[in-house]
């Protein structure tokens, strides 16, 4: 009897399990179908899936998306032969006799960075069934994948749709003339290898030094039904002097004829104590076939609220496009009325001087291995930063997702966003490699996706490039962006003091004005004026600080996600081996006190420095890579 019950339970469980996998997605609303849930899955380490037409096959494993292979416990166990994405600045661990115990399979402990539970660099396939409603017939249909890592190729049934490779923005596929009402199989091939486009193995967009080179798709995943006459893009350019905002709109008409339509714009504040609703504006237009461009200047009224760190006043613009056939498309765009400009050697927010008090965000998120895509998580990050007196953040060789910009808007934070590249350590910039064009493509995608956010104030190509032609390349890059979009200011790269300067840069992020006068006794009058006196543009200190602290071994238990602090375990065991384990807490507290004093001294010297425009700490929190750089007064959590 007991065996029959077990069999019955097994059959019931199996039916539920199979149903949960093959059940087609259903609309979550009138205009979207969520793709979150179970997907069929298979790794393709030999890259044979396209040749063998795996998009026609029923993949045998399952994973949950959104998520990474790591989160689904897929991949290989790390070994001595694991090919990491990142530079090993000291490889002696691999052959030092005293490290032999940590090279054993059952006790593998790398000192370089955090250790993932699993590791995989290569191709992985994901597939599932989708059901397209009959009412979507004739609509524009888009596949939206918020943050894949890295390259995606999409099939609908047997038809290959295309490939996209952004590391910074959503992958969006137009399925309008391909997918029909009814059941279809969607297959997505994700490839996280460095191939023709090499952004640099230490770029924080891909490196094992920080977030890790993960394979998967995170954030929002859905199919969207959009009117055949719709908004393709809306860019908002604010003018605080004229108290207006100019909307540069691209329309997409997939009908076979021109249509008469009207655009209605309505603006309303949503986070100010005194709300403001601006009179709607209606524009009658003729929408030609294909794509067309419309510009509308919207007066904001006399009582317009300006956005800054102290009063981050925000507005929502609701744009409605309705045509003569009854098709309607509606978009909502968050923006703030502000100017971020340069006056001599100072930055100005709304024509008032601002000193940037910043930290470097290196994409250290050890519980997931990728940046959060929800606003609440980023609000927590910016709140902590503000509690420590900061108003600025630099994203080191990567760009955060939409949620970070929304949270920074609400928090009043000034962001420096970078392309996803540290073109060094095996790759160069400006020498005709594919990365040269990729930087232009990627920064254009970044500005298209996030450019309306008032927090997006500064942009650079990325970090510390190599290449004999880097200056010529970056000169053209800065000139290109200065002429294309005036909503932020631009520099070439964030660099150390040995890197060449690019004269076209509107501001400098460089490391000359940092460090302590170690030959002198501690005092409170020195500054860095003599190091920056010759510069005529705003100068921001690159990666100020870098003062390390002894590991906090109590932190080990916090690593409950996909990364483990095996490096901390190694350090702890080594200390115990030399009979000093009981002194760990004393070492932590003593080194921590010295660290804080060093940061305090450098920050105060920077604040005393005439004509200095800002600082970027390395950092407020720890950096997991480069041999474990515990440079933060806070841990990564």
C-alpha positions, 0 to 999 in steps of 0.5 A: 500500500505504501509503495502505491502511495509513493507511486501515486505521489510521484505521478502527481508530482511529475504531472505538476512538474511537466505542466509547469515547464510546458505551460505557455505564458499567459498575458499578465495584462492587455499589452504584455506577456511575462516570460518569467518562470521555467525555461528548458535549458542546455549548455553548449560548451562545444558550440555545436547547437546552431549546426545541430539545430537545437532550436528544434529540439526539446532541451532536457534540463530546466532553469528559472528565469530571470536569473543566471546559471549560477543562481540555478546551480548550473556550470562547472565546479571551479578547479585549478584549470578554470579559465577566469575572466580577469588578470592575475597580477600575482600567480605565485599561489599556483606554485608556492609550496605553502599554498599547496593545501589550498590547491587541493580539490576538496579545499580549493581556496583562491586568494584573488577574488570571491569564488563562485559556486559554479563557473561557466563561460560559453554558450547556453540555450534557453527555450519555452513555449509562448501563446500569442493572443488573437487580439495581438494580430496586426500589432507591433510585437516586441521581445524585451530582455532587460539585462542579458549577459552577454550576447543573445540570439533569438529564434521563433520556431525555426526562424532566426530573428537576430543577434544583440550584444549590449552589456548595458541596455535591454535587448529588444527584438521586433517580432511584428512581421514574424510571430502570429497568434497561436503557440510558438517556441521561443529559443534564446542562445546566450553566449558570455565568451569574449570573442571578436569584441573584447572590452578588456578582461578586467572590465567590470561589466564582465570580469571575475574581479567583481560581478563575474562573467555570468551567463543568463538573463535578469530583470524584466522579461516579456513580450509587448503588444504595441500599437502599429502607429507608436512612439519609437523613442522620446528624448527630453531636453530641459531648458531651465532658463526658458522653463520648458522641455523639448521633446524629440520624438521618433514615431514608427508607423508600420501600416502601409499608409500615412495616417492623421494623428495627434500627440497629447503631452501632459506633465505632472510632478510626483515627489514634491511637497507642492504638486504641479500639473502643467496644462496639456499640449496637443499637436495634430500631425501626419504620420508617414509610413516608416519612421518619422521625427517630431519636435515639440517644445512644452512650456513648464509654467512659472512655478517649475521645480528644479532638480538637484541633490537637495530637492530632487523634484521629478516629473512624469511626462505622459505622451499619448499618440492616437490616430484616425483608426483608433490606434493608441500608444501611451508612454510615460517618461520620468525627468527632472528640470536641471542643467549640469554644466561647467563654469571654469574649473567648477561643475554647476547644477542649475547655475550653482557650484557643486563639489562632487563627493563620490565613490566608485561602484565596481559592480560587487553584488556577491549574493547574485553576481549581478546588479539589482534591477529593482528600485528599492535595492538601489535606493538602499545603496544611495541612502547609505552613500548619502548617510556618509555625506556623498552626492556622486557615484562613478560606475567603473567600466559598466553601466547600471540598469534602469532601476539605478537611474530611477533611484538616483533621480529620487535620491538626488545623486549625480552619476558618472556612467561609463561604457562597459570597457577597460580596454587594457591587459590584452586589448587596445583602444584606437587601433582599429579593433572591433571594440572601437566601434562597439564603444560608440554603439554601446554609448549610443544605446546607453544614452537612448535608454537612460538619457532622460534621467536627470541623475545621468550627468557625466559620461566617459568611454570607460577606464584606463585604456591602452593603445598608442592611438588612444588620444586620437580615438578618445578626442573624436569620441568626446567631440562626437558626444559634445556635438550630439547631446548637451544634457551631460558633460563628457570626458575621455576616460577615468585614468591614473596620472601616467595616462595621457590627457585628451584636450577635448575632454570637458572635465578630467578624472585623474589621480594626481591630487591624491595620497598622503605626505608620508614623509611629514608628520600628520597635519591639517593644512596641506592640499593638492593645489600645486598638482592641479594649478595648470588645469583649466577644466574641472578636475575630479580625483580618480580613485582617491584613498585605496587604504586597505583594512584587515579582513573581517572574518565575521563577514564570511557568514554573510556570503550566502549566495552564489559567491563564497569568501574562500579568500577570507577563509584562506586568510583566516586559516593562515593567521591561525597557522601562525598562532595569531588567530585570536588577534584577528579582531584586534588587527581589524579594529586597529587597521580600520582606525588607521584606514579611517584616519587616512581617508579623513586626511585625504578627503579634507585635503581635497576639500581644502584644494582650491579649484578642485571639482570633486573626488571619487573614493575607492572606496566607500565599500570593499572591492573584491578583486585584484587579490582582495582589495579591502579598501572600503570602510564598509563591506560589500553588503 
